[in-house]
Amino acid sequence: MAAKYLNNDLHLESPENKRTPIYKCDICDKEIFEGNDCYKIADIIYCSKCMDAHLQIIAETIDTEAFLVKLENEEVGD
């Protein structure tokens, strides 16, 4: 009976690490696990990819060149 268990190599295999998601992105349905970045705005959960897209949509484009020229002109005028 003991010889049956001596050849059993199951104890050498790694156990399955099944992670459980803590959130799900409300936009793309991607599972979000502990340690992953996620964001919540108005009770909507965003994964980092969807949050980047959301910010690009709502953000105002800034003309940095015009801003620097304006800043330079203000400094000269003082």
N, C-alpha and C positions, 0 to 999 in steps of 0.2 A: 504494500500500500504506500509506503514512504517513497519508493522509487518513482511513483507516478508524479509526485509533486516536485521532485528534484529537477526534472527537465522542463518545468513550467517557467517560462521567461516573462510571463505577464507582469511580474513585479518590476521589471526593468523598463517597461514602457511608460511614457509620460501620461498622466491623466488628462482627459479632455478639459480644457479651460474654456468653458462656455460662459462668456460674459453676458451680462444682462444689461440692456440699454436702460438709461435713467430718463431719457427724454426721446422724443421723436420730432424732427423738424416739421413744422406745420406747412411749410412751403413745398419741400421735395420728398418728405416722408423718410429721410435718412435717419437711421438710428444713431443716437448720440450717447456715448459711453462715458463713464467717469474718467475725468482727465482730459476729455475733448472740450474745445471751446464751444460755447453756445451762448445765445443772447435771448433776452425776453423783452419785447416791446409791446405794450398794450395787450398782455396775455397771449401774444403770439411768440412761439419758440422758433428761433432761427439757428441753423447750423452756421459755421463760419463762412462757407461758400455763399449761402443765400444772404447772409448779413452783408457781405462785401457787395453783392449785386444790389441789395436794397439801398445801401449807402450811396452807391454810384448813381442810382436812379434819383434819389431825393437831394443829393448834394448839388450845390450851386457851383458851376464852373467858374474858376477864378482866372482872370487874365493877369498872371504874375508880372509879365513884362510891362504892362500898362501901370500896374501898381507900383513897380520900382521906379518908373519914369516919374510918376506923380510924386512919390516920396522924395526923389532926388530934386525935383523942382521946388518942393516945399522947403527943403533944407537950404537951397540956394537963395530963396526969397527971404529968409529970416535975417 
